């Protein structure tokens, strides 16, 4: 078996596309209330954000665009968490 290292670029549209892919999966996991998958994707997202920021230091508009979209995803997740907490408090 031969291992091959893949060099992935996070510059420009490639970085935004990678973030959008994770955002899409986060949204799907939230719809399915799959909290384990959300935790896993959150860890991936944190690593990905660092790579996209490092690769786009000169292109601030790319960073703003990608991070603004991501902010909306996390805002929705926080709202869902509060809703879940309210439901659990009413049940107990």
TIDRENSE-852458 format. One record per residue: residue in three letters; y, z, x of N, C-alpha, C in turn. Coordinates in steps of 0.05 Angstrom, whole numbers, plus 5000, padded with zeros to 4 digits. Each point is the difference from the previous one (the first is absolute). Example, Ala and Ser with C-alpha at 12.3 -4.5 7.8 and 13.67 -1.06 7.14 Angstrom:
// residues 2
Ala488651565264502450004982502450005018;Ser502149864993502450015016502250144985;
This chain:
// residues 92
Unk497750005017502350004983502550005018;Unk501949834993502449985016502450104983;Unk501650185013502450104987502449835008;Unk501749954981502449855005502450164990;Unk501950035018502550144993501849814985;Unk501050084977501849834985502850115004;Unk501849835008502850085004501549934975;Unk500850204985501449964975503050035004;Unk501549814989502950025002501150134975;Unk501950185004501350144977502949914998;Unk500749795014502849905000500549834976;Unk502450044988500949834978498250014976;Unk499449774989498549974975497250125002;Unk498849995024497350115004500050304995;Unk502050135010500250294995500550074971;Unk501849854988500650054971497549944984;Unk498549795006497649944986497950225002;Unk499750115024498150225004500850244984;Unk502650074999501050224984499549954970;Unk500649764991499649934972497050024992;Unk498349935018497150034995499350294995;Unk501050185017499450284997501450114974;Unk502449914995501450084975498349924976;Unk499049765000498449904977497550184997;Unk498750075022497750174998500750284991;Unk502350105009500950274991500549994969;Unk501349794991500549984971497449994984;Unk498049855010497449984986498650275000;Unk500150145023498750265001501450204981;Unk502649984998501550184982499249944971;Unk499749744993499349934973497250114993;Unk498250005020497350104996499850305004;Unk502250125008500150295006498050075021;Unk499849835020498150045023501550145022;Unk500250264998501750155019498950005028;Unk497449985004498849985027500949755013;Unk499949784985500949745011503050015007;Unk501550134983502950025005500550155026;Unk498550225004500350155025499349825025;Unk497949854997499149825022502249785005;Unk500949884979502049795002502750115011;Unk500650254993502550135009499950025031;Unk497750085011499750025029500349735013;Unk498749794988500349735010502949914999;Unk501350064978502849924997501850125021;Unk499650265006501750135020499749865027;Unk497649935007499549865026501349734999;Unk499749864978501049734997503149995001;Unk501250204987503050015001500950025029;Unk498850175015500750035028499949735015;Unk497849854995499749755014502049794990;Unk500650004975502049814989502850065011;Unk500750265001502650085010500249925030;Unk497950055015500049945029500349695004;Unk498749854983500049715004502549864990;Unk501650144984502349884988502650145007;Unk500250115024502450145008502549834999;Unk499849755004502349825000500649884973;Unk498250034981500349884973500150224980;Unk502450124997500350224982499649924971;Unk500649764993499749924971497150004993;Unk498249935018497150014994499250284995;Unk500950185017499450294997501050114974;Unk502449944993501250104975498449894976;Unk499449755000498549884978497350134997;Unk498550025022497350114998500050294992;Unk501850165011500050284995501250064972;Unk501849844990501050044973497849964979;Unk498449805004497849954981498050235001;Unk499550095024498150225004501050264988;Unk502650045001501350244988499450014970;Unk500149774987499449994972497250084993;Unk498149915017497250074996499650315002;Unk501250115021499750295004501450164978;Unk502349904991501450134978498250014975;Unk498749784994498250004977497650195004;Unk499050015025497850185005500850304996;Unk502450065009501050284997500350064970;Unk501049824984500350044971497250044988;Unk498149845008497250044990498950275007;Unk500550095025499150275008501250224983;Unk502549984994501350204983498849994972;Unk499549764990498749984973497250125000;Unk498549955021497350125002500250315002;Unk502050105014500350295002500750124973;Unk501749864985500750094973497650024982;Unk498349795001497549994984498250245008;Unk499650045025498350225010501150274991;Unk502650045001501250254992499650054970;Unk500249794984499650034971497150074993;Unk498149895016497250054995499250285007;Unk501250115021499250275009501550224988;
